[in-house]
């Protein structure tokens, strides 16, 4: 593991380790796991390599290629594990195969990006469908069980146990690490798209960018969608997902004021939106429309496209948005879509129309924060002060984002 070293302070060294861990985690796991068919083993080996870096780099300096150093250290850890026969449930031929594959690990300077292959492995039919998305979020994008549980509304302990079982399944079934054939892609693609979007949604919640790893997930999710688009250019939903994320990403700079306050979409200044991303999103959406196979992500992207028109015309076509939400609920019903549809109808037909639609789904939304925020807003518009205050209190209680909570507290005080 010889490398050119650079003398820097311990603080800089620790930052270098954190940076390479953030930027390279998924790529390194994918390269190691693709050669051993052992995701859990790859994760353990990389964890050991990071610990070794914390001990070695402060003494010897940061390697010229930190990613290469970690890859070599993790590969050697896996080789030691095989040599000492610590993988008891695998046959001798399988262990020999793993040894050969690891010894032929590519040059770190030309490290291939195997993350897309790993995404499709995680969506293999042999794995419990409920674990496809959590498995991708952890192995490819580096989220821990706590973050995954928060995103999917499942207790972290439960998620952790299920992830262990899913990784064991990959290893024991010797699932091949390769892109599926054209015939196999449809049965795995929905899970892959959902995982990419869940990763993006996680970054969207961290609007302040306080957690660098979470903040970078948005860019990684968009990158994965672009790679998937290049691999499957004729799939309309892949392009629809990319268009949806690009439209959302275009508005990221406007979601917080200069002093960190939350700014809802209706109050954002379109001049702060990133027009280049909007144009890219529109190109993807137009390409998807040419394929004449409508799906959830295309409809959601179309809704965001209508919102984006405010950057040009200054107004929002709520009739079009209502029509798209009505269609979305027919194609892919969800609580989120139902609440957003109610808010859109309120914009078009008034707050009573929106409340009527919210009342229809009230039994399913006791812990869904956006439901209570929209309900509070509509109650306030109707002058129902006590009902509005009660709904605001519930929305504030359910808000995990401090800026959103402060925004709602401010709105609650209005008369």
matplotlib code that plots the C-alpha trace (Angstrom):
import matplotlib.pyplot as plt

x = [0.0, 2.8, 1.8, 3.0, 2.1, 1.3, 2.0, -1.1, -2.6, -4.6, -7.8, -7.2, -6.5, -9.8, -11.6, -9.9, -11.1, -14.6, -14.6, -13.4, -15.9, -18.7, -17.7, -16.5, -18.5, -21.0, -18.3, -16.0, -18.7, -19.9, -16.4, -15.7, -19.1, -19.2, -16.2, -17.2, -21.0, -20.8, -22.3, -22.0, -18.4, -17.5, -19.1, -17.2, -13.9, -14.4, -15.2, -12.0, -10.1, -11.5, -10.5, -7.0, -6.9, -7.7, -4.7, -2.2, -2.8, -2.2, 1.2, 2.2, 0.2, -2.7, -2.0, -1.9, -4.9, -7.1, -9.7, -7.1, -5.6, -9.0, -9.8, -6.5, -6.9, -10.4, -9.5, -6.6, -9.0, -11.3, -8.4, -7.3, -10.8, -11.0, -7.5, -8.4, -11.6, -13.9, -16.6, -17.8, -20.9, -19.2, -17.6, -13.9, -14.5, -16.5, -13.8, -11.2, -13.3, -13.5, -9.8, -9.1, -11.6, -10.2, -6.6, -7.7, -9.3, -8.9, -6.3, -7.7, -6.8, -9.2, -11.8, -15.0, -18.3, -20.3, -23.1, -25.8, -25.1, -25.4, -28.7, -30.1, -28.6, -30.5, -33.7, -33.3, -36.5, -34.9, -34.8, -37.9, -39.5, -40.0, -36.3, -35.3, -35.4, -33.8, -31.0, -30.2, -30.2, -27.7, -25.4, -25.2, -25.9, -24.5, -27.6, -27.7, -30.6, -31.8, -32.0, -33.6, -36.2, -37.0, -37.5, -39.6, -41.5, -40.1, -38.3, -34.4, -34.0, -36.5, -34.8, -31.4, -32.5, -34.1, -31.0, -28.8, -31.1, -31.2, -27.4, -27.1, -29.5, -27.3, -24.2, -25.8, -27.7, -24.6, -26.6, -24.7, -23.4, -24.3, -26.9, -30.0, -31.0, -33.7, -36.2, -35.3, -35.1, -38.9, -39.3, -36.5, -36.8, -39.6, -37.7, -34.6, -36.5, -38.2, -34.8, -33.3, -36.2, -36.2, -32.5, -33.3, -36.2, -33.8, -31.5, -34.6, -35.5, -32.0, -32.5, -29.9, -27.2, -26.0, -25.4, -22.9, -23.5, -27.3, -26.9, -24.8, -27.4, -29.4, -26.6, -25.8, -29.5, -29.6, -26.3, -27.7, -30.9, -28.7, -26.7, -29.9, -31.3, -28.2, -28.5, -32.3, -32.9, -36.3, -37.9, -40.3, -40.4, -36.6, -36.8, -39.8, -37.9, -34.9, -37.2, -38.9, -35.7, -34.2, -37.3, -37.1, -33.4, -33.8, -35.7, -33.4, -31.6, -35.0, -36.2, -34.4, -34.0, -30.6, -31.1, -32.2, -36.0, -38.2, -39.8, -42.8, -43.1, -45.9, -43.6, -40.4, -38.8, -38.5, -35.5, -33.6, -34.5, -31.8, -33.2, -30.6, -31.9, -35.5, -34.6, -32.9, -36.0, -38.3, -36.2, -36.4, -40.1, -40.6, -38.6, -40.7, -43.9, -42.9, -42.9, -46.6, -46.5, -47.6, -46.5, -46.2, -42.9, -43.9, -47.1, -45.3, -42.7, -45.5, -46.9, -43.5, -43.3, -46.5, -45.1, -41.9, -43.9, -44.2, -40.5, -41.8, -45.4, -45.6, -48.7, -49.6, -52.1, -54.0, -56.5, -53.7, -52.2, -55.6, -56.0, -52.6, -53.2, -56.5, -54.7, -51.8, -54.2, -55.7, -52.2, -50.4, -52.6, -50.8, -51.4, -49.0, -50.7, -54.1, -53.1, -51.4, -54.5, -56.7, -54.3, -54.5, -58.3, -58.4, -56.3, -58.7, -62.1, -61.5, -60.6, -63.9, -63.3, -59.9, -61.2, -63.8, -61.1, -58.9, -61.9, -62.2, -58.7, -58.5, -58.4, -55.2, -53.2, -52.9, -49.1, -48.7, -47.3, -48.3, -51.9, -52.0, -50.1, -52.5, -55.5, -54.3, -53.8, -57.3, -58.9, -57.2, -58.4, -62.0, -61.6, -61.9, -59.4, -59.6, -59.6, -56.7, -54.7, -55.3, -54.2, -51.1, -50.2, -50.3, -48.3, -45.7, -45.4, -44.8, -42.2, -38.6, -37.2, -36.6, -37.1, -40.4, -41.5, -40.6, -42.5, -45.6, -45.3, -45.3, -48.3, -50.2, -49.9, -51.7, -55.2]
y = [0.0, 2.4, 5.8, 9.4, 11.1, 14.6, 16.0, 17.7, 18.3, 15.6, 17.7, 17.7, 14.0, 13.2, 15.5, 13.6, 10.3, 11.6, 13.0, 9.8, 7.8, 10.0, 10.1, 6.6, 4.4, 3.1, 2.7, 0.7, -1.5, -2.2, -3.2, -5.5, -7.1, -7.7, -9.9, -11.8, -11.8, -10.9, -7.4, -7.7, -8.9, -6.0, -3.5, -5.1, -5.0, -1.3, -0.5, -2.1, -0.2, 3.1, 2.3, 1.4, 4.8, 6.6, 4.9, 5.0, 8.3, 10.6, 8.8, 8.4, 11.1, 11.0, 8.7, 10.3, 8.1, 7.8, 5.8, 3.4, 3.0, 2.1, -0.3, -2.1, -2.3, -3.6, -6.1, -7.4, -7.7, -9.9, -12.0, -12.6, -13.6, -16.2, -17.5, -18.1, -19.8, -17.4, -17.9, -21.3, -21.8, -21.5, -24.3, -24.6, -23.8, -20.7, -19.5, -20.1, -18.1, -15.2, -15.3, -15.0, -12.2, -10.2, -10.6, -9.2, -6.1, -3.2, -0.4, 2.2, 4.9, 3.4, 2.1, 1.2, 2.4, -0.8, 0.9, 0.4, -3.3, -3.4, -1.6, -4.3, -7.1, -5.5, -5.7, -9.4, -11.5, -13.9, -11.0, -10.0, -7.2, -5.2, -5.1, -3.9, -0.2, -0.4, -2.7, -0.2, 2.8, 1.1, -0.7, 1.6, 5.0, 4.5, 5.3, 3.7, 1.8, 4.9, 7.1, 4.3, 3.6, 7.3, 7.5, 4.4, 4.7, 1.4, 1.0, 1.0, -2.3, -4.0, -2.6, -3.7, -7.3, -7.5, -6.0, -8.7, -11.4, -9.8, -9.6, -13.2, -14.1, -12.4, -14.3, -17.8, -17.6, -16.4, -13.8, -12.6, -9.0, -7.9, -5.8, -7.9, -8.8, -6.7, -9.3, -9.2, -5.4, -4.7, -7.0, -5.1, -1.6, -0.3, -1.2, 0.5, 3.7, 3.7, 3.4, 6.2, 8.5, 7.6, 8.5, 11.8, 12.4, 11.9, 14.6, 16.9, 16.7, 18.0, 21.3, 23.1, 20.7, 20.3, 16.6, 16.5, 12.8, 13.3, 16.5, 14.6, 11.9, 14.2, 14.5, 10.8, 10.0, 12.2, 10.7, 7.2, 8.2, 9.6, 6.4, 4.4, 6.6, 6.0, 2.2, 2.1, 5.2, 4.0, 3.6, 6.5, 6.1, 6.4, 9.7, 10.7, 10.1, 12.1, 14.9, 14.9, 15.1, 17.8, 20.0, 19.6, 20.2, 23.4, 24.9, 23.8, 27.3, 29.0, 26.7, 28.7, 32.4, 34.0, 33.6, 30.0, 30.4, 27.8, 29.3, 27.3, 26.8, 29.4, 32.1, 31.2, 33.7, 32.0, 34.1, 31.9, 28.7, 27.0, 27.4, 25.1, 22.2, 23.1, 23.0, 19.6, 18.3, 19.5, 17.7, 14.4, 14.8, 15.5, 12.5, 10.4, 11.7, 10.4, 6.8, 7.0, 4.8, 6.9, 6.2, 7.7, 9.5, 11.1, 12.5, 13.8, 15.4, 17.0, 18.5, 20.0, 21.2, 23.2, 24.8, 25.6, 27.7, 30.4, 31.2, 32.4, 33.5, 34.4, 32.4, 28.7, 26.7, 25.0, 23.4, 21.5, 20.5, 19.3, 17.2, 15.7, 14.8, 13.2, 11.1, 10.3, 8.9, 6.6, 5.4, 5.3, 6.1, 7.3, 9.4, 12.0, 12.3, 12.5, 15.4, 17.3, 16.8, 18.3, 21.3, 21.7, 21.6, 24.2, 26.5, 26.0, 25.7, 27.2, 25.9, 24.1, 21.9, 21.0, 20.2, 17.9, 15.9, 15.9, 14.6, 11.6, 10.4, 11.6, 8.0, 7.2, 10.4, 10.7, 10.8, 12.4, 15.9, 17.4, 16.5, 18.5, 21.4, 21.7, 21.2, 24.0, 26.4, 25.7, 26.1, 29.4, 30.6, 29.8, 31.7, 28.5, 29.7, 26.9, 24.1, 25.7, 26.0, 22.4, 21.3, 23.6, 22.1, 18.6, 19.6, 21.3, 18.3, 16.0, 18.3, 17.0, 20.1, 23.0, 25.6, 24.1, 23.9, 27.6, 28.5, 26.7, 28.3, 31.7, 30.9, 29.6, 33.0, 34.7, 35.9]
z = [0.0, -0.7, -1.8, -2.0, 1.2, 2.1, 5.5, 7.0, 10.4, 12.2, 11.7, 8.0, 8.0, 9.8, 7.3, 4.4, 5.8, 6.2, 2.7, 1.0, 3.1, 1.9, -1.7, -2.2, 0.1, -2.5, -5.2, -3.0, -1.6, -5.2, -6.5, -3.5, -3.3, -7.1, -6.7, -3.6, -3.8, -0.1, 0.6, 4.4, 4.1, 1.9, 4.4, 7.3, 5.3, 4.3, 8.0, 9.0, 6.4, 7.6, 11.2, 9.9, 8.1, 11.4, 12.9, 10.0, 8.2, 11.2, 11.5, 7.9, 6.2, 3.7, 0.7, -2.7, -3.6, -0.4, -2.3, -3.7, -0.2, 1.3, -1.6, -1.1, 2.7, 2.4, -0.3, 1.9, 4.8, 2.7, 1.5, 5.1, 6.0, 3.2, 4.0, 7.6, 6.5, 8.4, 5.8, 7.1, 5.0, 1.6, -0.4, -1.3, -5.0, -4.0, -1.7, -4.4, -6.9, -4.4, -3.9, -7.6, -8.1, -5.2, -6.4, -9.8, -8.2, -10.7, -10.5, -8.0, -10.5, -13.1, -10.6, -12.4, -11.0, -10.2, -8.3, -10.9, -11.0, -7.2, -7.4, -9.6, -7.4, -4.5, -6.6, -7.4, -7.3, -4.8, -2.2, -0.2, -2.2, 0.9, 1.4, -2.1, -1.3, 2.2, 0.9, -1.9, 0.4, 2.7, 0.4, -2.6, -1.0, 2.6, 4.7, 8.1, 9.6, 11.5, 8.4, 6.4, 9.1, 9.3, 5.5, 5.3, 8.7, 10.0, 13.4, 12.9, 14.8, 12.5, 9.4, 10.7, 11.2, 7.8, 6.1, 7.7, 6.3, 2.8, 2.6, 3.7, 0.9, -1.7, -0.5, 0.0, -3.3, -5.2, -7.0, -10.1, -10.0, -13.5, -15.3, -16.0, -19.5, -21.3, -20.4, -16.7, -16.3, -16.0, -12.9, -11.0, -12.4, -10.2, -7.0, -8.4, -9.3, -5.9, -4.1, -6.1, -5.4, -1.7, -1.6, -3.2, -0.8, 2.1, 0.8, 0.2, 3.9, 4.9, 3.2, 5.3, 4.1, 7.7, 7.2, 4.2, 3.5, 3.3, 1.3, -1.3, -1.7, -3.9, -6.4, -6.2, -6.8, -9.9, -11.1, -10.8, -12.7, -15.5, -15.7, -15.7, -18.5, -20.5, -20.0, -20.7, -22.9, -24.1, -20.7, -20.0, -16.2, -15.9, -17.8, -15.7, -12.5, -13.7, -14.8, -11.4, -9.4, -11.7, -11.3, -7.5, -7.4, -9.5, -6.6, -3.8, -3.5, -2.9, -0.1, 2.6, 3.0, 3.6, 7.4, 7.2, 7.3, 5.4, 2.3, 0.9, -2.8, -3.2, -1.7, -3.4, -5.8, -9.2, -10.0, -7.5, -9.3, -11.5, -15.0, -16.6, -14.5, -15.4, -19.1, -18.7, -16.8, -19.6, -22.2, -20.3, -19.8, -23.5, -24.4, -22.0, -23.6, -27.0, -25.6, -24.8, -21.7, -18.7, -15.2, -11.7, -12.1, -15.3, -13.8, -10.7, -13.0, -15.1, -11.9, -11.1, -14.7, -14.2, -11.1, -13.0, -15.5, -12.8, -13.7, -17.1, -16.7, -13.1, -12.4, -11.7, -13.8, -10.9, -13.3, -14.9, -11.5, -10.2, -13.4, -12.9, -9.2, -10.1, -12.6, -10.2, -7.7, -10.3, -11.4, -8.1, -5.1, -1.9, 1.2, -0.1, -3.4, -1.8, 0.5, -2.3, -4.4, -1.7, -1.5, -5.2, -5.3, -2.5, -4.7, -7.6, -5.8, -2.3, 1.1, 1.7, -1.3, 0.0, 3.5, 2.1, 0.4, 3.5, 5.5, 3.2, 4.1, 7.8, 9.2, 7.3, 8.2, 12.0, 11.9, 8.4, 9.0, 5.6, 6.2, 9.4, 7.9, 4.9, 7.2, 9.5, 6.5, 5.1, 8.6, 9.1, 5.7, 6.8, 10.1, 12.2, 14.7, 17.3, 14.7, 12.9, 16.1, 16.9, 13.5, 13.6, 17.0, 15.5, 12.4, 14.6, 16.8, 13.8, 12.1, 12.3, 10.5, 12.8, 10.1, 9.1, 12.7, 13.2, 10.0, 11.3, 14.7, 13.0, 10.8, 13.9, 15.5, 12.6, 12.9]

ax = plt.figure().add_subplot(projection="3d")
ax.plot(x, y, z, "-o")
ax.set_aspect("equal")
plt.show()
